[in-house]
Amino acid sequence: MARVNLEYLKSFLAVVRLGGVRKAAQMLNLTQPAVTARIKSLESSLSAALFERTSTGMKLTKRGELLVKYAEQFEQLEEQVERNVIDPAGIEGQLRLGVSETIAQCWLPELIAKLHQQFPSLEIEIQVDISMNLRTDLLSREIDLAILLGPVSEYSVDNVELPGFDLAWYVGADVAMPADGASGYLRMPVITYARNTRPYRELKSELFTRVGAATALFPSSSLSACFRLVEAGLGVAALPCVLGQGLVADGRLKTFDPGWTPNPLRFSASYLGDPRSLMVETAASTALEVATRFLSDKNNL
């Protein structure tokens, strides 16, 4: 009777789900020859061809389609063992974590510290990027968990909604109040989030309605750069209160009220639901715990 290597079954499922050896190798952190060798060994042990290899790619054979069902049952059983039997402190592996810069500047250090308490052997790889890129990388399985402006509206993605970030309007502390009041500040350039983001799109639409098409928008993918530009008196911006309040207290910025404020930033901890991972699910729920505590502490200052 053939012995089936469970790691080879994982490689087989990765090739099936991602549509090829190259992407499967990236997700599994293996070389392409290693994944190819695993597939060939699996075929040899089962005495069956699992893929038809053509010029257009790899297509499952009938026996390959049958094996997918059994491989998924093995996968589900492994998940149950991992969830119910294995001590989380004993889990080894890698978490590829993608976060937006807002999160990186707020509670990312606390999240990493908490995850290392829960999974001492876990290696965490961090990528900071705009939400659009993080979404793309999540769906292509380049990262395991994305903390981004969400939720991600895809059937394959599970989302844990996180507390939002209230925004406030900021201007340099030395910029004089316009003669027509605080709304006059919006005649200055408005420094905002990167062009390919929801906050940019919403702010542009609102400014067009309230101020007019002549408003100058200066998008930036760097949140810290936005604060520095405002502090230098080069424009105004609606930015997270939790990051701006310290600069106001230091006398470097001041807030103003033009009569409206953009909606709070909404983030989610998003991950692919298949295959399930105790470590990734725990990381997402930990993000919710850390974010809630962080904003509670800030609001109580």
C-alpha positions as CSV (number, residue, x, y, z in Angstrom):
1,M,0.0,0.0,0.0
2,A,1.4,3.4,-1.0
3,R,2.5,5.8,1.8
4,V,1.3,9.3,1.2
5,N,3.5,12.2,2.4
6,L,1.3,14.9,3.9
7,E,3.8,17.7,3.0
8,Y,3.6,16.5,-0.6
9,L,-0.2,16.7,-0.4
10,K,0.2,20.3,0.7
11,S,2.4,21.0,-2.2
12,F,-0.1,19.3,-4.6
13,L,-3.0,21.5,-3.2
14,A,-0.9,24.6,-3.5
15,V,-0.2,23.9,-7.2
16,V,-3.9,23.3,-7.8
17,R,-5.1,26.4,-6.0
18,L,-2.5,28.8,-7.3
19,G,-2.5,27.4,-10.9
20,G,1.2,26.5,-11.2
21,V,4.5,25.5,-9.6
22,R,6.0,29.0,-9.4
23,K,3.4,30.6,-7.3
24,A,3.1,27.4,-5.1
25,A,6.8,27.5,-4.5
26,Q,6.6,31.2,-3.4
27,M,3.8,30.5,-1.0
28,L,5.5,27.4,0.5
29,N,8.9,29.1,0.7
30,L,10.4,26.4,-1.5
31,T,12.2,26.3,-4.8
32,Q,10.4,25.4,-8.0
33,P,12.5,22.3,-8.5
34,A,11.6,21.2,-4.9
35,V,7.9,21.5,-5.6
36,T,8.2,19.7,-8.9
37,A,10.1,16.9,-7.2
38,R,7.3,16.6,-4.6
39,I,4.6,16.3,-7.2
40,K,6.6,13.7,-9.1
41,S,7.2,11.7,-5.9
42,L,3.5,11.9,-5.1
43,E,2.6,10.6,-8.6
44,S,5.2,7.8,-8.2
45,S,3.9,6.7,-4.8
46,L,0.3,6.7,-6.1
47,S,1.3,5.1,-9.5
48,A,-0.9,7.8,-11.1
49,A,-0.5,10.9,-13.2
50,L,-2.0,13.8,-11.4
51,F,-1.5,16.5,-14.0
52,E,-1.6,16.7,-17.7
53,R,1.4,18.9,-18.7
54,T,0.6,21.0,-21.8
55,S,2.0,24.1,-23.4
56,T,-0.6,26.2,-21.7
57,G,0.0,24.9,-18.2
58,M,-0.9,22.0,-15.9
59,K,-4.4,20.5,-15.9
60,L,-5.7,18.0,-13.4
61,T,-6.3,14.4,-14.6
62,K,-9.3,12.5,-13.4
63,R,-7.2,10.9,-10.6
64,G,-5.8,14.3,-9.8
65,E,-9.3,15.7,-9.3
66,L,-10.2,12.7,-7.0
67,L,-7.0,13.3,-5.0
68,V,-8.0,17.0,-4.4
69,K,-11.0,15.8,-2.4
70,Y,-9.0,13.5,-0.2
71,A,-6.1,16.0,0.2
72,E,-8.6,18.6,1.5
73,Q,-9.9,16.1,4.0
74,F,-6.4,15.5,5.3
75,E,-6.0,19.3,5.4
76,Q,-9.1,19.7,7.5
77,L,-8.0,17.0,9.9
78,E,-4.7,18.6,10.3
79,E,-6.4,21.9,11.1
80,Q,-8.5,20.2,13.8
81,V,-5.4,18.7,15.4
82,E,-3.6,22.1,15.2
83,R,-6.5,23.9,16.8
84,N,-7.4,21.4,19.5
85,V,-4.2,19.5,20.4
86,I,-1.1,21.5,19.6
87,D,0.1,24.1,22.1
88,P,0.3,27.5,20.2
89,A,3.7,28.1,21.8
90,G,5.0,25.1,19.9
91,I,3.9,26.3,16.5
92,E,6.8,27.1,14.1
93,G,6.6,28.9,10.8
94,Q,6.5,32.2,9.1
95,L,3.8,34.9,9.0
96,R,4.0,37.3,6.1
97,L,2.3,40.4,7.4
98,G,1.3,43.3,5.3
99,V,0.2,46.6,7.0
100,S,-0.7,50.1,6.0
101,E,1.5,52.9,7.2
102,T,-1.2,54.2,9.6
103,I,-1.1,50.9,11.4
104,A,2.7,50.8,11.3
105,Q,2.9,54.2,13.0
106,C,0.3,53.2,15.7
107,W,0.0,49.8,17.2
108,L,2.2,47.5,15.0
109,P,5.0,47.2,17.6
110,E,2.4,46.0,20.2
111,L,1.0,43.5,17.7
112,I,4.4,42.0,17.0
113,A,5.3,41.8,20.7
114,K,1.9,40.0,21.4
115,L,2.4,37.6,18.5
116,H,5.8,36.6,19.8
117,Q,4.3,35.9,23.2
118,Q,1.8,33.6,21.6
119,F,4.1,32.0,19.0
120,P,7.7,32.2,20.3
121,S,9.1,30.3,17.3
122,L,7.2,32.4,14.7
123,E,9.2,34.3,12.1
124,I,7.4,37.5,11.1
125,E,8.1,39.2,7.8
126,I,6.6,42.7,7.6
127,Q,5.6,44.7,4.5
128,V,4.3,48.3,4.7
129,D,2.4,49.4,1.7
130,I,-0.8,51.1,0.5
131,S,-4.0,49.2,0.9
132,M,-4.5,48.6,-2.8
133,N,-1.2,46.8,-3.1
134,L,-1.7,44.8,0.1
135,R,-5.1,43.6,-1.3
136,T,-3.4,42.4,-4.5
137,D,-0.6,40.7,-2.6
138,L,-3.1,39.0,-0.3
139,L,-5.2,37.6,-3.1
140,S,-2.1,36.4,-4.9
141,R,-0.9,34.8,-1.6
142,E,2.2,36.9,-1.4
143,I,1.2,37.7,2.2
144,D,-0.7,35.8,4.8
145,L,-2.4,38.6,6.7
146,A,-3.2,42.1,5.5
147,I,-4.1,44.9,7.9
148,L,-5.5,47.5,5.5
149,L,-8.3,49.8,4.7
150,G,-11.1,47.3,4.4
151,P,-12.9,45.1,4.4
152,V,-11.8,43.1,1.3
153,S,-14.9,42.2,-0.6
154,E,-13.9,38.8,-2.0
155,Y,-15.7,35.5,-1.3
156,S,-12.3,33.9,-0.5
157,V,-11.3,36.4,2.2
158,D,-12.3,36.5,5.9
159,N,-12.3,39.9,7.5
160,V,-11.9,40.9,11.1
161,E,-13.1,44.5,11.4
162,L,-10.9,46.8,13.5
163,P,-11.7,50.0,15.4
164,G,-11.7,53.0,13.1
165,F,-9.4,56.1,13.3
166,D,-11.2,59.4,13.7
167,L,-9.7,62.2,11.5
168,A,-9.2,65.9,12.2
169,W,-8.1,68.8,10.1
170,Y,-4.6,70.1,10.7
171,V,-2.6,73.1,9.7
172,G,0.8,74.4,10.6
173,A,0.8,76.2,14.0
174,D,2.2,79.4,12.5
175,V,-0.3,79.7,9.6
176,A,-2.6,82.6,10.3
177,M,-6.4,82.2,10.3
178,P,-7.9,83.3,7.0
179,A,-10.1,86.4,7.0
180,D,-13.2,84.4,6.1
181,G,-12.6,81.9,8.9
182,A,-11.5,78.3,9.2
183,S,-13.1,77.2,5.9
184,G,-10.6,79.5,4.2
185,Y,-7.8,77.1,5.0
186,L,-9.2,74.7,2.4
187,R,-8.0,77.2,-0.3
188,M,-4.5,76.0,0.6
189,P,-3.2,72.7,-1.0
190,V,-4.9,69.7,0.7
191,I,-2.3,67.0,1.4
192,T,-3.9,63.6,1.5
193,Y,-3.4,59.8,1.2
194,A,-2.1,58.2,-2.0
195,R,-4.1,58.6,-5.1
196,N,-5.2,54.9,-5.4
197,T,-6.9,54.8,-1.9
198,R,-10.4,55.1,-0.7
199,P,-9.6,58.1,1.6
200,Y,-8.2,60.1,-1.4
201,R,-11.2,59.3,-3.5
202,E,-13.7,60.2,-0.8
203,L,-11.9,63.4,0.1
204,K,-11.6,64.5,-3.5
205,S,-15.3,64.0,-4.1
206,E,-16.3,65.9,-0.9
207,L,-13.9,68.8,-1.6
208,F,-15.3,69.1,-5.2
209,T,-18.8,69.4,-3.8
210,R,-18.0,71.8,-0.9
211,V,-15.1,73.9,-2.2
212,G,-15.1,73.5,-5.9
213,A,-12.9,71.9,-8.6
214,A,-10.1,74.4,-8.1
215,T,-8.9,72.7,-4.9
216,A,-5.3,71.5,-5.2
217,L,-4.8,67.9,-3.9
218,F,-1.3,66.7,-3.0
219,P,-1.5,62.9,-2.6
220,S,1.3,61.1,-0.7
221,S,1.9,57.5,0.1
222,S,3.8,58.5,3.3
223,L,1.7,59.5,6.3
224,S,4.7,60.9,8.1
225,A,5.5,63.1,5.0
226,C,1.9,64.4,5.2
227,F,2.4,65.6,8.7
228,R,5.8,67.1,7.9
229,L,4.4,69.0,5.0
230,V,1.5,70.4,7.0
231,E,3.9,71.4,9.8
232,A,6.0,73.3,7.3
233,G,2.9,75.3,6.3
234,L,2.7,73.9,2.8
235,G,-0.9,72.7,3.0
236,V,-3.6,71.3,5.3
237,A,-4.7,67.7,5.8
238,A,-7.3,65.5,7.4
239,L,-5.2,63.0,9.3
240,P,-5.7,60.5,12.2
241,C,-6.2,62.2,15.6
242,V,-4.2,59.6,17.5
243,L,-1.1,60.7,15.5
244,G,-1.8,64.4,15.4
245,Q,-2.6,65.1,19.0
246,G,1.0,64.9,20.2
247,L,2.1,67.4,17.5
248,V,-0.7,69.7,18.6
249,A,0.4,69.4,22.2
250,D,4.0,70.2,21.2
251,G,2.8,73.4,19.4
252,R,3.8,72.2,15.9
253,L,0.3,71.8,14.5
254,K,-3.2,73.1,15.3
255,T,-6.6,71.8,14.4
256,F,-9.3,73.7,12.6
257,D,-13.0,73.1,11.8
258,P,-14.2,74.0,8.3
259,G,-17.6,72.6,9.2
260,W,-17.1,69.0,8.2
261,T,-14.6,66.2,8.6
262,P,-14.0,63.1,6.4
263,N,-15.3,59.8,7.6
264,P,-13.1,57.8,10.0
265,L,-10.6,55.4,8.5
266,R,-11.9,51.8,8.6
267,F,-9.4,49.0,8.7
268,S,-9.7,45.2,8.7
269,A,-7.4,42.3,9.4
270,S,-8.0,40.2,6.3
271,Y,-6.8,36.7,5.3
272,L,-7.7,34.0,2.9
273,G,-10.1,31.5,4.4
274,D,-8.7,28.5,2.5
275,P,-6.6,26.7,3.7
276,R,-7.4,27.6,7.3
277,S,-4.5,28.5,9.6
278,L,-4.8,28.7,13.4
279,M,-1.7,31.0,13.4
280,V,-3.2,33.4,10.9
281,E,-6.6,33.5,12.5
282,T,-5.1,34.0,15.9
283,A,-2.9,36.9,14.5
284,A,-6.1,38.5,13.1
285,S,-8.0,38.3,16.4
286,T,-4.8,39.5,18.2
287,A,-4.8,42.6,15.9
288,L,-8.4,43.4,17.0
289,E,-7.4,43.0,20.7
290,V,-4.3,45.2,20.3
291,A,-6.0,47.9,18.2
292,T,-8.9,48.1,20.7
293,R,-6.6,48.5,23.6
294,F,-4.4,51.1,21.8
295,L,-7.3,53.4,20.9
296,S,-8.8,53.0,24.3
297,D,-5.5,54.1,25.9
298,K,-5.2,57.0,23.5
299,N,-8.8,58.2,24.2
300,N,-8.2,58.1,27.9
301,L,-5.1,60.4,27.8
